[in-house]
Each structure stands twice: as structure tokens, then as C-alpha cells.
Amino acid sequence: MRTSPISITEPVLAWYAAHARDLPWRAADATPWGVLVSEIMLQQTPVARVLPVWREWLARWPTPAALAAEPSGEAVRAWGRLGYPRRALRLHQAAVAITERHGGAVPGDHAALLALPGIGSYTAAAVASFAFGQRHAVLDTNVRRVLARVVTGVEYPPKAQTRAEVTLAESLLPAEPATAARWAVAAMELGALVCTARSPRCVDCPVLERCEWQARGRPAYDGPPRRGQSYAGTDRQCRGRLLAVLREAHGPVGKPALDVVWSDAVQRERALDGLIADGLIDPLDDGRYALPA
């Protein structure tokens, strides 16, 4: 590896200053709650899809207490078609915990963030960094890919995060907390806009001449095949169709209303059972179904 922390961080920070997207959760007046909501919504979902839902969510629930005061089913309803709706339940659970344990204020302590339901190591580090300007290694898919290419010299990082990646990310952190927080979002932005998974725009990269992957001739990934996620015809699509019926209804719905949205009865019942097991749909005593109370 030919790079050093300063040779990477300074040009990436300069690039970010000139090219960062104007996103509301990065604004000076963004609240820690707004940052937390954005981080949960942005998991596996593009920014363009998140933006309108995030704005509607913060307009309706500007604080954790506002969300905690409503049934979890309303969070599922407002989640719309962002996908992976269990994230809505996790956000509601986190809002309840923040209200009960922290007086309704998102905690700035990393350990306290990590103790919230549904908050993992990435989200805790991201919120501590982006909302509170702290010094933490923030490793999302984009950052992992940037570090894999620029520092390690491989096209893609391992499928599962390794301790070596965390150690590397920590070694690159600027000493000053606010600068470290800015580096975290800058590296993330570089991966999202330039060092993309497919067709990276290397000519626009601020660390092109320092990139180990480039120096090695951009060797192709030699691990197991990296397949894109399919959706059409999957249980995920079936679950989405069933859940949409409940989101759009003004009250409980009968089984026939669910049956008509998916023709494969075996797959439909499997998906329905999964939604119930995940707490996204409540079966009622009268045979109807509703969003969770």
C-alpha cells in the first residue's frame, strides 16, 4: 500500500467541499433526530427515493416523542414504498426508547446510541459523527469500497465487514473530531458519486494518482460472483403488495382483499406469515388484518 492518511484525506476533503450534494440532513439546522431518520432510511435505498419521504416524516414527526406517541403501524404506513419496512418499526422502537430513556433527545453518547433498539454499529457511528461531530470510523458500503480500492488495491471489499477494515478506517481518521466527522461523510460521498460499484468515474477522483487499485492496473474482482438483488416475483415483492393493501386502507381489511393482489397462493401465504412474524401486520380475532397498533 502506497498511501498515507494525509495523502488521502486532504484531497478528498477538498473535493467534498466543492462537490457535496445539498441534502437536508447535512444542513446546519438538521437535528440529530433528522440525521438518525435519514441514516435508517438510506440503508439500501437511494437518496432520490428517500428525500420526499424524509421530508414528510420530519414534517409529521419532528421529534422522537411525536413518533413515539403514535402506533407503530402509522410508521409503517408513512414508510410508503421505501422497502425493507422493518426499518420503520425499528425507528418507532428507537423513538420510544429515546423518549423514555433520554427525555426525548437523541443521545450524543456513542454507547447510548448503540444501546437503542435497532441501532447497529454503523448507525451509531454515523449519528455520533454527523449529528454530534464526533470522531468515529463510519463504514458503509461506499466507504468500504473506496478504502478497498484506494488503499488495499482491490475492486471490492469482502462481503462481510472485517476487523482489518475497521482498523484501516480508524487509522485514516483525522485527529480533530470535527474534521474526522467531515472526512467520514466525504469518503461516503466519494463512493456514492465517483468511486461507484459499477463504472467508477476514476478520471474525476481526487485521489486517482494515490489509488492502489489504479497502480495495479485495476485488477478485476476475483471473489465469488457478485449478483444483483432480484425483485420481480420474489417474496419481497409479494410482501410489498400485501403491505400496500394495509397502508392504503383506512382500517382493517379482510383476507379477500389480500388474496387478489398475488396469484400464487402458497407464496402469498408464506409472505403473509412472514409479515405477521415480523410484526408488520396484526391478525385480528375476526379474521381481518391491520397494521400494528
N, C-alpha and C positions, 0 to 999 in steps of 0.2 A: 504494500500500500504506500503510495507516494504522497498522500495528502496529510495535512496537519489541520488541527481545529481552526486556526485563524485563517488559513488559506481557503477554507470552505465557508465559514460563517460570514465573514465580511462582505464578499461579493454577493452572497445570497440575500443578506440583509439589505444591501444597496438595491438589488434587483426588486425585492419586495417593496421597498419604498416607492419605486416607480411603477410597479405593475399590479399591486394588490387590488383585488376586487373590492368594491364598495358594498359590503354586506352589513346588514343592520346589527347583527350580533357582534360585530367588530367595532361598532361606533363607540365614541367616548361615553355616550349616555346609556349604553347597553347595561342592563342589570345582570348580576350573577345568575338570577333565575332565567333570564333570556338566553344567557350563554349555555346554561345547563339544558334548556329545552332544545336549543339548536344542536348541541352535541348528540343528544339522543336521536333527534330526527334525522341527522345527517349520516347516521350509521347505515350503510348500504343503500343510501338514497341520494340522488344528485341534488345539487344546490337549487337548480331551477324548479324542481318539484317541491322542495322544502319551503322556499321563500313565501308563497302565498299562505300555506298552512301555518307556518311560524307566525306570520303577522296576525292571522285570525286568532290563533291560540293566545298570543300575548294580549290582544285586544280584549278577549273574553276572560282570560285568567292572567292578569298582570303580576300576580304574586302566587307563591305556593299555597297560601291559605285559601285563595279564591278557588283554586282547583280542588284542594282537599275538601272543600265544603260541598262539592257536587259528587254524585255517584260515579264510580269508575266507568260505568257504561257511557257516560257523557264524554269521557276522554276517548273512548274507543270510537264513538260516533264522530267526534271532531277530528280524529286522526284521518278520516277520509280514506283515500287510496294511496297513502304513502307506503303501504306494505309493511310486513312484519309487525302486525298490530299489537303484539305483546309488549312492544315498546311503550305503547300508550298506557298500558296497565302499570308498567314499571315507573313511568313518570308520575302517575297518580299515587302509587305507593311511596315514591320519594317525596312527593308534595306533602302527603300525610305525615311522614316521618319528620320532615323539616319543620312542619307546623307544630308537631307535638314535642320534638326534642330541642329545637333551636329557635323557638319563638317566631317561626315564620320566615327567618332569614337563612338563605343558603350559607352553610358554614364555609369559612375560608380555610379551615384546617384540612390538610390532605387526608389525614386519618379519619376525620369526621365525615368527609365526603365519601371515602371508601366504605364506611360503615352504613351508608344509606342503602336501602333495598334497590337492587337493580343497577347499582353503580359499580362498574369494574375498574381495573387499574388504569385503563386508557382514559375513561371519562373523568375519573377523579383527578388525574394529572392534567387533563385538558382544562377542566374548570378552574383548578387551582392556578394554572398558568394564565389562561386567557381572561378570567374574571378577576383574579387577585394579583396578577403579576408576579407569581412565584417561580422558583427555579425547579423545574421537573422535566424529565425526559418524556416527551409526548410522542408515542409511536403508533401512528395509524398506518393504514396500508400505503398511503402516499409517501410518508416519511421513510418507512421501511424500504420502499423501492428506491428512493433517492439515495439512501445510505448504501444499499446493496450495490448500486451501480457506481456511484461516485467514489466510495471508499473501498468496498470489498471487490469490485470488479466483475460482478455477476449481474445478469439481466434482471433476475427476480430474487426476492428474499425467500427463505424457507416458508412452507405453507403455514407452519405454526411458529409463533414468535419464540426466539431462543434467548437464553441468558446472555450470549455473546452480543446479540443485537442491543440489548438493554445497556450492557457495559459500554459498547461503542457510542450509543446515543448520549449516555451520561458523560463520556469523555469529551464530547463535542460541545457541551453546554457552556456558554459564556458565564463568567463568574458572577456578573451583575444580574440579579434576578429579573429586572425588567427587560434587559437585553436578551436573557435566556428565554423569556416568555415570547418575545418578538421573534427570536430565531425559530422557536417551535412552530409558530404559525407560518413563518416564511418558508421553512422547509416543506411544510404541508402544502402550501400554495404552489411551490415549485413542482411538486409531484402531481398536483391536480391540473396544472396548466401547461407545463413544459415536459417534465420527465414522466410522461403518461405511460400506462401499461402497454398500450399498443401505439405504434407510430409516434415515438417521442420526438419532440421538436428540438433536437440537440443543437442546431445552429443558433437557437435563442437562449441556450443555457448559460447562465453567468459563470458556471464552473466547468465549462466544456474542456478547457485546457488542463484542468486538475482532475478530470474524471478517469478513474482507473479502468472502467469498462471501455471507454474510448481508447485508452492507451493500449488495451489488449486487443483492439480490433473489433469491439462489440461482439464478443462470443455469444452464440445463441444459448438459451437456457437448456440445460441438459438433464433436468429432473423429470419427474413424472409429468404426463400431459396435463396442461392447464386448460380445463374445459370451462367454457362459459356456462352460467346457470340457465337452464331452460325454464320456461314458464307455461307455455300453452299445453293444456291437457294435464297438468300436474295437480297434485293435491293442493298445492299453494293457490293455484288459480281457482280450484273448486272452493276452497275455504274463503277466498276473497269474494266469490259470487254469493255464497251463503251469508257472509257477514254483511255484505252490501244491502241485502234484504232487510236485515235488522237495523242497520244505520239509517236507512231511508224511511222506515216505518215510524209511526207516531206512538206505537205501543207494541205489545206482544203480537207475534204472528203465529199462525197455525202451520203445521207440517206441510200441507199442500203448497203454501207459498214458497217454501224452501225446495220442495221436490221439483218444481217446474224450471229451476234455474240450472240444473245439471242432470243430464240424461242417464249417466252411469250410476245406478242405484247403489252398487257396492262401494264405489269411490265416494259417492255423496255421503253415505252413512259413516264411512271412515273419517271423512273430513269433518262432519258434524260432531262425531265423538271427540275428535281432536280439539275442536273449538271449545267444547264443553270442558274437557280435561284441562285446557289452558286458562279457563276462567273467562273466556271472551264471550260466551253465550251461556245463559242460565236456562235450564229446562224447568218449566213451571208444572205445578201439580195437575193443571187442566190439560196438559198435553201441548201447550203452546211454548214458544221460546221468546226470550227477551235478552237485551243487553244487560250486563251485570248491574246490580243495584249498588 
